[in-house]
Amino acid sequence: MSGNFGDRLMYIDGQFVPGSDGQWLDSVNPGTEEVHGRVPVGTVTDVNRAANAAEAAQPAWAALSVWERRDVLRKLGAAMRARAAEVLPLEAADTGNTIGSLGRDVEVAANYLDFFSGLGTEIKSDSVPASKDGMHFSVREPYGVVARIVPFNHPFLFAAAHLAAPLMAGNAVILKTPETSPLSGTLMGEICHEVLPPGLVNIVHGPGLPTGDALVRHPKIWRIGFTGSVQTGLAIQRSAAEVAVKHVSLELGGKNAMIVCADADPATVAAEAVRGMNFAWAGQSCGSNSRLLLHESLYDDVVARIVAQVSAIRVGDALDPASQMGPVNSAGHYQRVLSFVESARQEGAKLLTGGERPPGADFRRGYWIQPTVYGDVTMNMRVAREEIFGPILSVLKWRTQEEAIAMANATEYGLVSGVWTHDLKVAMAFVRSLQSGFVYVNTTARHFVGTPFGGWKNSGLGREECLGELLSYTQNKAIHIFV
């Protein structure tokens, strides 16, 4: 269940370095609560060194043609694929995600590099016939140094994927790893060291304070991308606004509703509801369909099927390929998930399965909770309103289309929603009414590269996985020429 990965250093200016003040951050295996590695705590001094290195490396990178940058990004993706066998056990031990489910993380990350590497000639703007004797056009230029702050649920995937757009746009990047699952960041540094010039990508470790805050406030960083919680997103906005007018994009939480109409097939929607909860990483995904809104005519049938399937999920060691769900990520997050179990009990939700630590000696230590389903949930309960980011599915009942729409929209979030029906007219009515940035019809929990992913309301700002993400790492310059 565990191994010792030792001290993992930061990667700054092409070198692997400790922190400037000698402080270290322990990384804990969430299945055993054992410290299995540690990383330096990046200080203001370390962040400043990374920013200076990035600033020095960026002009030569931006001066390359889009074809030259394309070739380098494709080499970077190939180097990641070559190290996949090292990434997966490290990531499973450090996050709690099952190694079976992580199998595609490296390939998906490399695919993002390939995708954005092919969009170089789309970094274009407009010409406007604004006068009869002048030429008026605009060009897109990189920001220079940008920061990406990575979440704990898929650290390697998100770090790699989020390098693609800013690098292709001509920027240098500083990545900050998540404080609870940082170990793969050094492996990412090793891969970058093989392919990229020194200083172009720098990787720092540490918590939000001091490391993340130093990044957000740094005067040389004008563009920041963050994936994580609403609370941290708000803190980033506040800190950035105190020092400068910065471009901040946020991919935040969700309380995603999967709406099932009366004409849907019960067996299909039950299987998809379980799949879409992402139990393989303990529900720790912003895109999980954590609210299942069932038409009353299907409620009993679908719930029975879901309970049978969720009860059969094999919880176990994340490094065991047979395990279907591992632990949640950290001690603090475990206590948060347990608080929802307690609030559900107090507020009258019906526990249908799970809600406890799994039995047996293997689960006496670690941040374990059984995959959990609550029925008879109403919108006044915390488990219906707040993002849990854990293995808890809340099932609600509706009668009219208007009621379902009102329930789906009655949260601060607006990331993902979906509807299951064979009636196109009904589907389109839901699509037009749902307040979310990403709407599924008859599928769930999938990403389609090239289409914009991002949220409404408190689920975020900006769009990723598409041309818009690439362009967001550029600034527009209008040029007016008269001869």
N, C-alpha and C positions, 0 to 999 in steps of 0.2 A: 504493500500500500504506500510505501514511502521510500525516499532515497534522499541523500544529501547532495545538493547541487552547489554547495560552497558559496563563496563570495562572488557576486556578479557585479562588474564595474560599470560605470557610465562610459558613454562613447562620445567624446568631445574632440573636435578638430583632428579626427583621424586617429585618436589615441584612446586606449581604455584606461580610465583614471578613477581613483577614489574621490570622495567628497573633500572639499577644501577644509572642512572643520573636523573630519574624522568620525562623524556620526554615521551610524548604520541603522537600517530599517529591516527588521526580521520579516521573512516571508514564511507563512504557516501553511502546512498541508491541511486543507479543511476537513479531510477525512480522518485525520489522526490527532490534530492539534499540535503536531510536532513542528518545530522550526526546521525547515529543510533548505534554507538558503538565506542570504541577506544581500541587500543592495545599499549603496551609499545614499545618504540624504543630500540631495542637491541644494545648495545654498544660493543666495543672491550672487555670490562670487562665481559659482559654477555656471549659473544661468547666464551671467554676463560674459563669461568666457565662451560659452556656446553661441551666444548671439554675435559676438565679435568674429568668431570663426565662420559662422554662417554668412555674415555680411561680407567677409573677405572672399569666400568661395562663390558667392552667388553671381557676380557679374560675368565671370567666365562661363558659367553654366548657361546663363541667359543668352550669351552671345552665340551659343551653338544653334545650328538650324533645328527646326522641329524634327527633321529626319534623324539628326544625330542624337537628340534627346530621346527620340523613339527607340533607337537601337540600344541605348543604355538602359532604359526602363525594361525592355524585353530581356536583356541580360540579367537585370535584377530579379525579374520574375523567375527566370530559369534557375538562378542561384538559390532562390527560395525553395523551388520544387526539389532541388538536389539535397536540401537539408531537412526535408519533411520528416524523415524518420527520427531526427533529433528533436524537432519541434513538438511532436504530438505527446510523447510521454511527459516531457517537461510541462507542457501546457495543462495536461490532465491533472498532474500532481499539484500544480499551483492554483488551478481554478476550481477543481471539482467537477468539471465537465467530463462526461464519459469519453474514453478514448475512441470508442466506436463512432460516436457522433462527431468527434473532432476530425475525422478522416479527411473531410473535404475542406477544412479551414485554410490550409496552405494553398491548395489548388484554387480556391475562390479568391484568396488574396492575390495570387499571381495573375489570375484572370483579370482582376481590376487593373493591374499594371499594364497588361496587354491591351485592355479596352481603352484606357486613357492614352496610351502611347499612340494609338491610331487616330486621335482627335486633334492632332497638332494643327492641321490646316483649318480647323474650325475656330481657332482663336482669332476671329476676325470681327470687324465692326462695320461701319456704314460710311457711304459717301452721300452728300446731300447737295443738290443744286440750289444753294442758298443765295447766290448772287450770280450776275451774268459775267463778271470779270475775275472771279476768284475760284479757287478749288477748296472745297470744304469736306473734310473727312475725319474719321477718328481711328485710333489704333488702340490695341489692348497691350498693356505692359504689366509685368509681374510686380507684386508688392515689394519683393526683396526677401525679407526674412519673415516666415510665418511659423506659428505654433500649432501643434495638434496635441490635444490632451485625450488620452486613450482610456476607455472603460475597462472594468475588470472581467466582463463576461466572456469576451473573445479577444484577449490582448494582442496576440500575434496577428490575427486576421485584421483587426481594425487598425493596428499600427501600419501594417503593410499596405492595406487598401487605401488608407488615408495619406500615404505618401504620394500616390499616383497623380492625383490632380494637381497639387501644388508644384510638384517637380516638373510635370509636363508643361505647366504654365511658365516655368522659368524661375521659380523661387527656390531658396534654400529652406530647410525645415528643421525645427526643433521638436522632437517628440518627448512627451512626458508619459511614462508608464503609470499604470494604476498602482496605488500604494499597497493593495492587498494581493495582487498577482503580477509582480513586476519582472519575474525571472527571465521570461522569453525576450525581454527588451535587449539584453546583452547579446543574445543569439542573433537578434535582428541587427545589432551593431556589427557583429562579425560578418554577416552577409553584406551589409552596406560597405564594409571595409574592403571586401573582395572586388566590388564593382564600381563604387562611386569615388570621386575625388574627396580628399580630406575636407571636412567642414561643411560639406553640402547637406548631409544629414547628421544631426547630433541627437543623442538620446540621454535624457536625464531621468533620474529616479527621485522619488520622494512624495510626501503627502501634499495636500492642497496648500498647507502652510508649513514651511516657507516656499516650497518649490513651485507649485502651481501659481501661487500669487505673484511670485517673482517673474514668471513668464508673462502672465497677463499684464503686469504693470511695466514691463520692460519698454523703454522708449524706442528701441529699434524694431519692435514687433508691432506691426499695424494690422495684421490679419490673424485671427484666432479661430480655430475650429475645435469644438468640444462635443463629445458624446457622453451622456451620463444622466444624472438626476436633475429634476427641476430645481431643487434647492441649490445645487452646485452651479447650475446654469445662471441662476439669479445672482449668485455671489460673483461669478465671472463678469457679468454685465456691470455690476456695481464697481468692482475693482478697476475694470477697464475704463469706465466712465470717469473715475476720479483722476485719471492721468492724461487721457487723450480721447479723441473721437476715433475709435477703432472699429473695424469691420469684424463682427463676431457672428459666427453661425453656430447654432445649437441644435443637436439632435437629441431630444430629451425623452421623457417617459411617455407611457401610454396606459390607458385602461380600456383596452380594445374590445369592442362588442362584435360578436359573431351572431347575427340575427338569422334565425331559422324560421321560414314560413311553413304554412300548413301543408304545402304540396311537396316538400322536400322528402327525400328518402331517409328514414331514421337510421339505417345501418351506415349509410355514407356519412351523414353529418356527425354521428357519434364518433366514428373513426377519425374524421377530420378535426373534430373539436379536441380530441386527445392529442393528435399529432400537432395541431396548431398551438397547444400549450407549451411546447418545447420542454417537456419533462426531462429530456436527455441532458439539458443543462439546468435542471431544477427550476424551470419556469423563468430563469433569469435572462429575459429577452424583452426589449421594449416592444417587439412586435407580437408577443404572445396574445392569443385571444382569451384573455383572462375572465371575460364576462360572456357567458353563453345565454343568449336571449331566445328562449324557445316558445313557439306558439303553443297555447294551452292544449291543443289537440294532440300534440306530439310529445308533450312533456314527460309523461310517465315512461313511454317506450324508450325515448332517447336517453333519459337519465339512467334507466336500468342498464342499458348497453354501456354507457360511459363508466358507471361504477364498476361493472365487471372488468372492463379493460384497464382502468386505472388501478384497481386492486391487484391486477396481475403484473404490473410493472415491477421489474426486478431491480431493487435498490442495492447498490453495492460499490465496491472499490472502483474508483474512476479509471484505474489502470487495467481493470479486467474487461476484455472485449465483450464479455457476456452481460455486463451491467448495463441497465437501461436508464438509470438515474443515479447520480452521485449526491454529495452533500451540497448545501448552499455555501457561498464563497468565503464567508468570514464570520468571526464571533459577533461583531456588531450587527451584521446583516441577519444573522440567525436570530438574534433577539428581536429584531424588527419583524421578521416573519412570524415568530411566536406571538408577538403582540396582536397580530391579526387573528390568530387562532383564538386568543382570549377574547378579543372584541366580538368575534363571530358568535362565540358561546354566550356572551352577555347580551347580545342584541337579538338572539333568537334564530340565527341561521341553523339549518338542519345539517349536521355532520353526516355525510353519506359514506365516506371512507377516508382513512388517513387521519391527519391531525395530530400525530404523535411521533415520538422517536421510534424507529423500527426496533423490534425485539432482537435480542441476541448479543453475544459478546463482541461481535465486530462493530457494534454501533454504540458502545458505551462511551467512547470518546469521539469527538468530531461534531460537525454541525449538520446533523442528520434530522430530516423530517420526512415522513412518508408523503408520497403524492396524495393530495387532498382535494376532495370535492365537497362543496356546500350546496344544498338545495334550499328552496323556499327563501331565497335571498331577495331582499327589497332594496330600493334605491336609497333608503335612509341608513343603510349599514355601511360601515367602513370598507368591508370586503367588496362592496359594489362601487364605491366612489373613488378609493385611493389605489394607486399603483402599489402592489405588494412586491413585485419582482421576485416571486418565489413560486413553489409548486402548488399553488392553490387556484382552483377553478371555481368560480361562482356562477350558479345557474339561476336564472330568473325566468319568470313566466309572463307572457303578454297575450292580449286578446285582439286588439285592433292595431292597424298599421300606425296610426297616430301615436298610440301608446308606446309602441316599440321605438319609434323615432325619438320621442321625448326621452325615453330611458337611455338610449344610446348616446344622446347629446348632453345628458345631464351630469357631466363631469368637467373638470378644468382641462382635460386632455383632449387632443384631437389628432392622434397619430394615425391609427389604422382602424378601419371598421369593415364589415362585410355582411353580405346578405346571401342567403341560400333560397332559391326559388326557380321554378321552370317558367314563370310568367314574366316575360320581358317587360311588360308595362309596369308590373309591381317592382321589378328590379330597378328600373329607371327612376321610379318615384323615390325609392330609398336612396339611390345614388345621388340624386339632386338634393336630398334633405340632410344627409349625414354630414356632420361637421368634422371632417377629418381630411388629412392630406393624401391618404392612400386608401382606396376603397376596392375591396374584392367582391366579385360576384361568383359564387360557386367554387371558391377555393379559399385558402387561408395560409398565412405565415410563409409566404414566398416572396423573393425579391426578383425583379426582372431588370437586369442591367440595361441601362440606357433610358429607363423611365425615372422620373424624379421621385425620390423618397424623402419624406420629411413631414413635419406636423403642423397643424393649426393650433391656435390657443397656446396653452402652456407646454405643448409638445415640441415647440421649437421654432427656429428661424432658419430659413435657407433650405436648399435641396441638395441631395447627394446622389451618387451613382448614375450621373447623367452629364450631358454637356453643360448644364447649368452649374454643376459643381466646379468643373474646369474653369469656366468663365468667372466664377466667384473669386478665384485666386488671381484675377487680373484687375487693373484699374483702367478706366477709359480716359484717353487723352484726345481732345478735339484739336484739329490742326486746320488753320485757315491760311491759304497761300495766295498772294497777289504778286504779279510780276510787273 
